[in-house]
């Protein structure tokens, strides 16, 4: 049904006037490319903006990560410096100065080292030293409160189990070892041991405020209505420009899945608030990811303006195209109508039509081409008649070439000789073979016969020749039984066999062998005549091939006539091919179309 509807619509278009067809075709040819160009340009422009934004955001993210890594490096350097400085203070105290150094002096020295560290590394908000007896020495009084909570904390337990390496604890709010319980902090812990004896001396705790990290976003080129946040591997926001989001899980499941699973560093994602461009960057030291968000509408704002402009231009072009198409159709249709009248007369059988060429445009070229075409048609008709005559001449010449008188009297001479020798049975077989051969050769005037009839005729011919030249050659026939019913031009193989005997095997000094084969290859019948006779020299083979392709240079009348007759029947794709090596033999291949009986 769908095919019928499509054909019906095409029939409707085909029956329109030429001027209406021009309008129906011309207008879409103008409008469609314009809109395709416009929307393609818009798409390319949008992609370019997105790619540029991704690059800018990635560059900004790299700067942010660099500064954050700098802050983390400063905290690590602070912990390492305190490890050395506190080692000196505590080892000196254990070495014998305890009796001379009061608790106040020890407290003062330790807190001075802590304060000095904060001066050297201002990115660290606060720092504390926890002695083995769980006493806390802080950079301020808030750090020293709630010692019992610090003593029982998971943080202290992890540091006790460590070997002195720096340990980063997650961003969190807590009510001990901090300046403010309301502000999230990132904490670095380190176990301090005596560098000489390995005896534990205590633990250092350093806090970096989340606001120190989020302040980096604003210091580095911010995006228009865009935002940054940092999330850990579990999908919890550890730093954000929006303070309310800190320490909250990512609420958008699609964003969480992309951040945790996707390897793409950039993506346009649709959510409740519309489309958003997301760019992700790794902070490998802590297993965090810096995520930047840019509203997609902001990026495509200019593109939408361009699209509206294209629509307006397209509307104007549509109106102009209608006017120009109508004008153009009137200019073109009149000469075409004049041309169609002459073609109608040709259709009625009047081939003596010539159109007066009045212009050099395409219509003039059509008229000139029409005149040339009519001349060629007349010429082709004359050529076809000549080819038909030539075809018949080849057939008659082939018959004359095959039914040679000397073959007849040579065969009769063989029969006479055999009868004098008393070989009556051979006389009978030879006489029967001769009669059967000429019966097929005549074939009641038919041009094409079955392959099995051609093979029987060939067997009769070979039987006669084998009696005459029994000491010269032997033969073998390899015929595919499945193609015996197909039809071929009569006397196609016999001239090839005759050439093989007289020009190949008779000229060979030793006993020879002749093989005739027939097989089917897809929609072709391939006949092969192969001998191991004297072969053909390269120069002679070139001359034969040239004669087969040029009717003015015939070489080997029987062979070329077979070749020409096949081409006249079936076309240039079929014919005879010769392969030969001097002294080794010759193979002649005939290709014919497969024709059922």
C-alpha positions as CSV (number, residue, x, y, z in Angstrom):
1,X,0.0,0.0,0.0
2,X,2.8,2.4,0.8
3,X,4.5,1.7,-2.5
4,X,1.2,2.4,-4.3
5,X,0.8,5.7,-2.5
6,X,4.4,6.8,-3.4
7,X,3.8,5.9,-7.0
8,X,0.5,7.8,-7.0
9,X,2.2,10.9,-5.7
10,X,5.0,10.6,-8.2
11,X,2.4,10.3,-11.0
12,X,0.8,13.5,-9.7
13,X,4.1,15.3,-10.0
14,X,4.8,13.9,-13.4
15,X,1.5,15.1,-14.8
16,X,2.1,18.7,-13.7
17,X,2.8,21.4,-16.3
18,X,6.5,22.1,-16.8
19,X,6.2,25.6,-15.3
20,X,4.7,24.1,-12.1
21,X,7.4,21.5,-11.9
22,X,10.0,24.2,-12.1
23,X,8.4,26.0,-9.2
24,X,8.0,22.9,-7.2
25,X,11.7,22.0,-7.7
26,X,13.3,25.4,-7.7
27,X,11.8,26.7,-4.5
28,X,13.0,23.8,-2.3
29,X,16.4,24.0,-4.0
30,X,16.7,27.6,-2.8
31,X,15.1,27.2,0.6
32,X,16.4,23.9,1.8
33,X,20.1,24.6,1.3
34,X,19.7,27.9,2.9
35,X,18.2,26.4,6.0
36,X,20.6,23.5,6.0
37,X,23.5,26.0,5.8
38,X,22.0,28.1,8.5
39,X,21.4,25.3,10.9
40,X,24.7,23.7,10.1
41,X,26.4,27.0,10.8
42,X,24.5,27.4,14.1
43,X,25.4,23.8,15.1
44,X,29.1,24.4,14.2
45,X,29.1,27.8,16.0
46,X,27.5,26.2,19.1
47,X,30.0,23.4,19.2
48,X,32.9,25.9,18.8
49,X,31.5,27.9,21.8
50,X,31.2,24.8,23.8
51,X,34.7,23.6,23.0
52,X,36.1,27.0,23.7
53,X,34.2,27.1,27.0
54,X,35.4,23.6,27.9
55,X,39.0,24.7,27.2
56,X,38.7,27.9,29.2
57,X,37.0,26.1,32.1
58,X,39.7,23.3,32.0
59,X,42.4,26.0,32.1
60,X,40.7,27.7,35.0
61,X,40.3,24.3,36.7
62,X,44.0,23.6,36.3
63,X,44.8,26.9,38.0
64,X,42.4,26.2,40.8
65,X,43.8,22.7,41.3
66,X,47.3,24.1,41.2
67,X,46.5,26.6,44.0
68,X,44.6,23.9,46.0
69,X,47.6,21.6,45.7
70,X,49.8,24.5,46.8
71,X,47.6,24.9,49.9
72,X,47.8,21.2,50.6
73,X,51.6,21.3,50.0
74,X,51.9,24.2,52.5
75,X,50.0,22.1,55.1
76,X,52.3,19.2,54.5
77,X,55.3,21.4,54.8
78,X,53.9,22.8,58.0
79,X,53.6,19.3,59.5
80,X,57.1,18.4,58.4
81,X,58.6,21.6,59.8
82,X,56.8,21.1,63.1
83,X,58.0,17.5,63.2
84,X,61.6,18.8,63.2
85,X,61.1,21.8,65.5
86,X,59.0,20.0,68.1
87,X,61.5,17.1,68.0
88,X,64.2,19.5,69.1
89,X,62.1,20.9,71.9
90,X,60.8,17.6,73.2
91,X,64.1,15.8,72.9
92,X,65.9,18.6,74.7
93,X,63.3,18.3,77.5
94,X,63.8,14.6,77.8
95,X,67.6,14.8,77.7
96,X,67.9,16.3,81.2
97,X,66.6,19.8,81.1
98,X,63.2,18.7,82.6
99,X,64.3,19.7,86.0
100,X,65.2,23.1,84.8
101,X,62.3,23.6,82.3
102,X,58.9,24.1,84.0
103,X,55.6,23.0,82.5
104,X,54.9,26.7,81.6
105,X,58.2,26.9,79.7
106,X,57.5,23.7,77.8
107,X,54.0,24.9,77.0
108,X,55.4,28.3,75.8
109,X,58.1,26.7,73.6
110,X,55.6,24.3,72.0
111,X,52.9,27.0,71.4
112,X,55.6,29.3,70.0
113,X,56.6,26.7,67.4
114,X,52.9,26.3,66.5
115,X,52.4,30.0,66.2
116,X,55.5,30.4,64.1
117,X,54.3,27.7,61.7
118,X,51.0,29.6,61.2
119,X,53.0,32.7,60.4
120,X,55.2,30.9,57.8
121,X,52.2,29.1,56.3
122,X,49.1,31.3,56.6
123,X,47.0,28.8,54.5
124,X,46.8,26.7,57.7
125,X,44.1,28.0,59.9
126,X,45.0,26.3,63.2
127,X,47.4,23.7,64.6
128,X,47.7,21.6,67.7
129,X,50.2,19.2,69.3
130,X,48.8,16.2,71.3
131,X,51.3,14.8,73.9
132,X,51.4,11.1,74.7
133,X,49.4,11.8,77.8
134,X,46.7,13.4,75.6
135,X,47.4,16.9,76.7
136,X,46.8,19.4,73.9
137,X,49.0,22.4,73.0
138,X,47.0,24.5,70.6
139,X,47.7,27.6,68.5
140,X,44.7,29.1,70.3
141,X,42.6,28.2,73.3
142,X,39.7,26.8,71.3
143,X,42.0,24.0,70.0
144,X,42.8,22.9,73.6
145,X,39.2,22.4,74.7
146,X,37.5,19.0,75.0
147,X,40.7,17.0,75.4
148,X,38.6,13.9,76.3
149,X,36.9,13.9,72.9
150,X,40.2,14.2,71.1
151,X,41.7,11.4,73.2
152,X,38.9,9.1,72.2
153,X,38.6,10.2,68.6
154,X,39.1,8.0,65.5
155,X,41.6,10.6,64.2
156,X,44.0,10.0,67.2
157,X,43.5,6.2,66.9
158,X,44.5,6.3,63.2
159,X,47.6,8.4,63.9
160,X,48.6,5.9,66.7
161,X,48.5,3.1,64.2
162,X,50.5,5.0,61.5
163,X,54.3,5.0,60.9
164,X,54.7,8.8,60.9
165,X,53.3,9.4,57.4
166,X,51.0,12.4,56.8
167,X,47.3,11.4,57.1
168,X,44.6,13.5,55.5
169,X,41.2,13.3,57.2
170,X,37.9,14.1,55.3
171,X,36.4,17.5,55.2
172,X,34.2,17.7,58.3
173,X,32.6,19.7,61.1
174,X,33.5,18.6,64.6
175,X,33.5,20.0,68.2
176,X,37.1,19.4,69.1
177,X,40.5,20.4,67.8
178,X,38.9,23.3,65.8
179,X,38.6,27.1,66.1
180,X,34.9,27.1,65.1
181,X,32.5,24.2,65.3
182,X,30.3,25.7,62.6
183,X,33.0,25.8,59.8
184,X,34.1,22.7,57.9
185,X,37.8,22.0,58.0
186,X,40.2,19.7,56.2
187,X,42.6,18.1,58.7
188,X,46.1,16.8,58.3
189,X,47.5,14.5,61.1
190,X,51.0,13.3,61.7
191,X,52.7,11.2,64.3
192,X,56.0,12.6,65.7
193,X,58.7,10.3,66.9
194,X,62.2,10.8,68.3
195,X,64.3,10.9,65.2
196,X,67.2,9.2,67.1
197,X,65.3,6.5,69.1
198,X,62.0,6.2,67.3
199,X,60.1,6.7,70.6
200,X,56.7,8.4,70.1
201,X,56.7,12.1,71.1
202,X,53.1,13.0,70.2
203,X,50.9,14.0,67.3
204,X,50.4,17.1,65.2
205,X,47.0,18.2,63.9
206,X,46.6,21.0,61.2
207,X,43.4,22.4,60.0
208,X,42.7,24.1,56.6
209,X,39.3,25.9,56.4
210,X,36.9,25.0,53.6
211,X,36.5,28.7,52.9
212,X,40.3,28.9,52.1
213,X,39.7,26.4,49.3
214,X,36.5,28.0,48.0
215,X,38.1,31.4,48.0
216,X,40.4,30.1,45.2
217,X,37.4,29.8,42.8
218,X,36.6,33.6,42.9
219,X,40.3,34.6,42.6
220,X,40.6,32.7,39.3
221,X,38.5,33.9,36.3
222,X,34.9,33.1,37.2
223,X,32.2,32.1,34.7
224,X,29.1,34.0,34.0
225,X,26.5,32.4,36.3
226,X,28.7,29.3,36.4
227,X,29.9,27.6,39.6
228,X,32.5,25.2,40.9
229,X,32.4,22.6,43.6
230,X,34.7,19.7,44.8
231,X,33.3,16.3,45.5
232,X,35.0,13.2,47.0
233,X,34.8,9.7,45.6
234,X,31.6,9.0,47.6
235,X,29.8,11.9,45.9
236,X,29.9,14.2,48.9
237,X,30.5,17.9,48.3
238,X,33.6,18.9,50.2
239,X,34.0,22.5,48.9
240,X,31.6,24.8,47.0
241,X,30.9,28.4,46.2
242,X,27.5,27.8,47.8
243,X,28.2,27.3,51.5
244,X,24.9,25.5,52.0
245,X,26.0,22.6,49.7
246,X,29.2,21.8,51.7
247,X,29.2,18.3,53.3
248,X,25.9,17.5,51.4
249,X,25.7,14.6,48.9
250,X,25.2,15.4,45.2
251,X,21.4,15.4,44.7
252,X,21.3,14.8,41.0
253,X,21.7,11.0,40.4
254,X,22.8,11.6,36.7
255,X,25.5,14.0,37.8
256,X,26.7,11.6,40.5
257,X,26.8,8.6,38.1
258,X,28.7,10.7,35.5
259,X,31.2,11.9,38.1
260,X,31.8,8.4,39.5
261,X,31.8,6.3,36.4
262,X,32.4,8.3,33.2
263,X,35.8,8.8,31.7
264,X,34.7,11.9,29.8
265,X,36.0,15.1,31.1
266,X,33.1,17.2,29.7
267,X,29.4,16.5,29.1
268,X,26.2,18.4,28.4
269,X,23.6,17.1,30.9
270,X,19.9,17.7,31.2
271,X,18.4,18.2,34.6
272,X,15.4,19.9,36.3
273,X,17.0,23.3,35.8
274,X,17.7,22.7,32.0
275,X,20.9,21.7,30.2
276,X,24.2,22.2,31.9
277,X,27.8,21.9,30.6
278,X,29.8,19.9,33.1
279,X,33.6,19.8,33.2
280,X,35.5,17.5,35.5
281,X,39.1,17.7,36.7
282,X,41.0,15.3,39.0
283,X,42.7,16.2,42.3
284,X,44.6,12.9,42.7
285,X,46.3,13.7,46.0
286,X,42.9,13.4,47.8
287,X,40.8,11.5,45.3
288,X,38.6,14.5,44.7
289,X,37.1,15.9,41.6
290,X,36.7,19.6,40.7
291,X,33.4,20.0,38.9
292,X,32.5,23.1,37.0
293,X,28.9,23.9,35.9
294,X,27.8,26.3,33.2
295,X,24.2,26.8,32.1
296,X,24.0,25.7,28.4
297,X,21.4,28.4,27.6
298,X,24.0,31.0,28.3
299,X,26.4,29.4,25.8
300,X,23.8,29.2,23.0
301,X,22.2,32.6,23.6
302,X,23.9,34.2,20.6
303,X,23.2,31.1,18.5
304,X,19.5,31.4,19.1
305,X,19.6,35.0,17.8
306,X,21.4,33.8,14.7
307,X,18.8,31.1,14.1
308,X,15.9,33.6,14.3
309,X,17.7,35.8,11.8
310,X,18.2,32.8,9.5
311,X,14.5,32.0,9.7
312,X,13.6,35.6,8.7
313,X,16.1,35.6,5.8
314,X,14.6,32.2,4.7
315,X,11.1,33.6,4.6
316,X,12.2,36.6,2.4
317,X,14.1,34.2,0.1
318,X,11.0,32.0,-0.1
319,X,8.9,34.9,-1.5
320,X,11.6,35.9,-3.9
321,X,12.1,32.2,-5.0
322,X,8.4,31.9,-5.9
323,X,8.5,35.0,-8.1
324,X,11.8,34.1,-9.8
325,X,10.6,30.5,-10.3
326,X,7.5,31.6,-12.1
327,X,9.4,34.0,-14.3
328,X,12.0,31.3,-15.1
329,X,9.4,28.7,-15.9
330,X,7.8,30.9,-18.5
331,X,11.2,31.5,-20.2
332,X,12.0,27.8,-20.3
333,X,8.7,26.2,-21.0
334,X,8.0,27.8,-24.4
335,X,11.1,26.4,-26.1
336,X,10.5,23.0,-24.5
337,X,6.9,22.9,-25.8
338,X,8.3,23.6,-29.3
339,X,10.8,20.8,-28.8
340,X,8.1,18.4,-27.5
341,X,6.0,18.9,-30.7
342,X,8.8,17.7,-32.9
343,X,9.5,14.7,-30.6
344,X,5.8,13.8,-30.9
345,X,6.1,13.6,-34.7
346,X,9.2,11.4,-34.3
347,X,7.1,9.2,-32.0
348,X,4.5,8.9,-34.8
349,X,7.3,7.6,-37.1
350,X,8.4,10.7,-38.9
351,X,12.2,10.6,-38.5
352,X,12.9,13.6,-40.9
353,X,12.6,16.1,-38.1
354,X,15.0,19.0,-37.7
355,X,14.6,21.9,-35.2
356,X,15.8,25.4,-35.9
357,X,18.4,26.4,-33.3
358,X,17.8,30.0,-32.3
359,X,19.8,30.3,-29.0
360,X,23.0,29.1,-27.5
361,X,21.5,28.2,-24.1
362,X,20.6,24.8,-22.7
363,X,17.4,24.7,-24.8
364,X,19.5,25.5,-27.9
365,X,21.8,22.6,-26.9
366,X,18.8,20.3,-26.5
367,X,17.6,21.3,-30.0
368,X,21.0,20.8,-31.5
369,X,21.3,17.5,-29.7
370,X,17.9,16.4,-31.0
371,X,19.1,17.1,-34.5
372,X,22.3,15.2,-34.0
373,X,20.4,12.3,-32.3
374,X,18.1,12.0,-35.3
375,X,21.0,11.8,-37.6
376,X,22.6,9.2,-35.4
377,X,19.4,7.2,-35.3
378,X,19.3,7.1,-39.1
379,X,22.9,6.1,-39.1
380,X,22.4,3.3,-36.5
381,X,19.4,1.9,-38.4
382,X,21.6,1.7,-41.5
383,X,24.4,0.1,-39.5
384,X,22.0,-2.4,-38.0
385,X,21.0,-3.5,-41.5
386,X,24.6,-3.7,-42.5
387,X,25.5,-5.8,-39.4
388,X,22.6,-8.2,-40.1
389,X,23.9,-8.7,-43.6
390,X,27.5,-9.1,-42.2
391,X,26.2,-11.6,-39.7
392,X,24.6,-13.7,-42.4
393,X,27.7,-13.4,-44.5
394,X,29.8,-14.8,-41.7
395,X,27.4,-17.7,-41.2
396,X,27.5,-18.6,-44.9
397,X,31.3,-18.2,-45.0
398,X,31.6,-20.4,-41.9
399,X,29.5,-23.0,-43.5
400,X,31.7,-22.9,-46.6
401,X,34.8,-23.0,-44.4
402,X,33.6,-26.0,-42.5
403,X,32.0,-28.1,-45.3
404,X,35.3,-28.2,-47.2
405,X,35.4,-30.4,-50.3
406,X,38.9,-31.7,-49.5
407,X,37.6,-33.0,-46.1
408,X,34.9,-34.8,-48.0
409,X,37.1,-36.5,-50.6
410,X,39.9,-37.2,-48.0
411,X,37.3,-39.0,-45.9
412,X,36.0,-40.9,-49.0
413,X,39.6,-41.8,-49.8
414,X,40.0,-43.2,-46.2
415,X,36.8,-45.2,-46.7
416,X,38.1,-46.6,-50.0
417,X,41.4,-47.6,-48.4
418,X,39.7,-49.2,-45.4
419,X,37.4,-51.2,-47.8
420,X,40.4,-52.5,-49.8
421,X,42.0,-53.6,-46.5
422,X,38.9,-55.5,-45.6
423,X,38.1,-53.4,-42.6
424,X,34.4,-53.4,-43.2
425,X,33.5,-52.4,-39.6
426,X,35.7,-49.3,-39.8
427,X,34.2,-48.4,-43.2
428,X,30.8,-48.5,-41.6
429,X,31.8,-46.3,-38.7
430,X,33.5,-43.8,-40.9
431,X,30.6,-43.6,-43.3
432,X,28.1,-43.2,-40.4
433,X,30.3,-40.5,-38.8
434,X,30.6,-38.6,-42.1
435,X,26.8,-38.7,-42.6
436,X,26.1,-37.6,-39.0
437,X,28.7,-34.8,-39.2
438,X,27.1,-33.3,-42.3
439,X,23.6,-33.7,-40.8
440,X,24.5,-31.6,-37.8
441,X,26.4,-29.1,-40.0
442,X,23.3,-28.5,-42.0
443,X,20.9,-28.7,-39.0
444,X,17.9,-28.0,-41.2
445,X,19.0,-24.3,-41.5
446,X,19.0,-23.7,-37.7
447,X,21.5,-21.2,-36.3
448,X,21.7,-22.7,-32.8
449,X,21.7,-26.3,-31.6
450,X,21.9,-28.1,-28.3
451,X,25.4,-28.6,-26.8
452,X,25.0,-32.4,-26.9
453,X,24.3,-32.2,-30.6
454,X,27.4,-30.1,-31.1
455,X,29.4,-32.6,-29.1
456,X,28.0,-35.6,-31.1
457,X,29.0,-33.8,-34.4
458,X,32.4,-33.1,-32.9
459,X,32.8,-36.8,-31.9
460,X,31.9,-37.8,-35.5
461,X,34.5,-35.4,-36.8
462,X,37.2,-36.6,-34.3
463,X,36.4,-40.2,-35.1
464,X,37.1,-39.6,-38.8
465,X,40.3,-37.6,-38.0
466,X,41.5,-40.1,-35.5
467,X,41.2,-42.9,-38.1
468,X,43.4,-40.8,-40.5
469,X,45.8,-39.6,-37.8
470,X,45.8,-42.4,-35.3
471,X,49.6,-42.2,-35.0
472,X,49.5,-38.4,-34.5
473,X,47.1,-37.7,-31.6
474,X,44.6,-39.0,-29.2
475,X,41.7,-37.0,-27.7
476,X,39.6,-36.7,-24.5
477,X,36.3,-35.0,-23.9
478,X,35.4,-33.6,-20.5
479,X,31.8,-32.3,-20.7
480,X,29.7,-31.2,-17.7
481,X,26.5,-33.3,-18.1
482,X,24.4,-30.5,-16.5
483,X,24.9,-28.2,-19.4
484,X,24.3,-30.6,-22.3
485,X,20.7,-29.2,-22.7
486,X,21.9,-25.6,-23.3
487,X,22.0,-24.1,-26.8
488,X,25.0,-22.7,-28.6
489,X,25.7,-21.5,-32.2
490,X,26.3,-24.6,-34.3
491,X,29.8,-25.4,-35.5
492,X,31.4,-23.4,-32.7
493,X,33.9,-26.0,-31.4
494,X,34.7,-27.9,-34.7
495,X,36.8,-25.1,-36.3
496,X,38.8,-24.8,-33.1
497,X,39.5,-28.6,-33.0
498,X,40.5,-28.5,-36.7
499,X,43.0,-25.7,-36.0
500,X,44.4,-27.7,-33.1
501,X,44.9,-30.8,-35.3
502,X,46.3,-29.2,-38.4
503,X,48.3,-26.3,-36.9
504,X,49.3,-27.8,-33.5
505,X,49.3,-31.6,-33.3
506,X,50.4,-32.4,-36.9
507,X,53.4,-30.1,-36.6
508,X,54.5,-31.8,-33.4
509,X,57.4,-34.3,-33.7
510,X,55.9,-36.6,-31.0
511,X,52.5,-38.1,-30.3
512,X,50.0,-35.5,-29.0
513,X,46.9,-35.2,-27.0
514,X,43.8,-33.1,-27.5
515,X,41.3,-32.2,-24.8
516,X,37.8,-30.7,-25.2
517,X,36.1,-29.4,-22.1
518,X,32.8,-27.7,-21.3
519,X,31.6,-26.2,-18.0
520,X,29.3,-23.6,-16.6
521,X,30.5,-20.5,-14.7
522,X,27.5,-18.7,-13.2
523,X,25.6,-17.4,-16.2
524,X,28.3,-18.4,-18.7
525,X,29.2,-21.5,-20.7
526,X,33.0,-21.9,-21.1
527,X,34.2,-24.2,-23.8
528,X,38.0,-25.1,-23.9
529,X,40.0,-26.8,-26.6
530,X,43.6,-27.6,-25.4
531,X,46.4,-29.3,-27.2
532,X,50.0,-30.0,-26.4
533,X,51.2,-29.5,-30.0
534,X,53.7,-27.1,-31.5
535,X,52.2,-24.0,-30.0
536,X,52.3,-20.5,-31.4
537,X,55.1,-18.0,-31.4
538,X,54.6,-14.7,-29.5
539,X,54.6,-12.7,-32.8
540,X,52.1,-15.0,-34.5
541,X,49.8,-14.9,-31.4
542,X,49.8,-11.1,-31.4
543,X,48.9,-11.1,-35.1
544,X,46.0,-13.6,-34.5
545,X,44.7,-11.5,-31.6
546,X,44.9,-8.3,-33.6
547,X,43.1,-10.0,-36.5
548,X,40.3,-11.2,-34.2
549,X,39.7,-7.7,-33.0
550,X,40.0,-6.0,-36.4
551,X,37.8,-7.3,-39.2
552,X,40.3,-5.8,-41.7
553,X,43.2,-7.9,-40.4
554,X,41.7,-11.4,-40.2
555,X,44.2,-14.1,-39.4
556,X,42.8,-17.7,-39.5
557,X,39.5,-17.4,-41.2
558,X,37.7,-20.2,-39.3
559,X,38.8,-18.9,-35.9
560,X,38.0,-15.2,-36.5
561,X,34.6,-16.1,-38.1
562,X,33.7,-18.0,-34.9
563,X,34.8,-15.1,-32.8
564,X,32.9,-12.5,-34.9
565,X,29.7,-14.7,-35.0
566,X,29.6,-15.0,-31.2
567,X,30.1,-11.2,-30.8
568,X,27.3,-10.6,-33.3
569,X,25.0,-12.9,-31.5
570,X,25.7,-12.0,-27.9
571,X,27.8,-8.8,-27.7
572,X,31.4,-7.7,-26.9
573,X,31.4,-9.5,-23.5
574,X,31.7,-12.9,-25.2
575,X,34.0,-14.5,-27.8
576,X,37.2,-16.4,-28.2
577,X,40.5,-16.1,-26.3
578,X,43.8,-17.7,-27.2
579,X,46.7,-18.6,-24.9
580,X,49.8,-20.4,-26.3
581,X,53.4,-21.1,-25.5
582,X,55.6,-22.0,-28.4
583,X,56.7,-25.7,-28.2
584,X,54.2,-26.5,-25.3
585,X,50.8,-26.2,-26.8
586,X,47.7,-23.9,-27.2
587,X,44.5,-23.4,-25.3
588,X,41.5,-21.8,-26.9
589,X,38.6,-20.6,-24.6
590,X,35.1,-19.7,-25.8
591,X,32.8,-17.8,-23.5
592,X,29.0,-17.9,-24.3
593,X,25.9,-16.9,-22.3
594,X,24.1,-19.8,-20.7
595,X,20.9,-20.4,-22.6
596,X,18.4,-23.0,-21.6
597,X,16.9,-25.1,-24.4
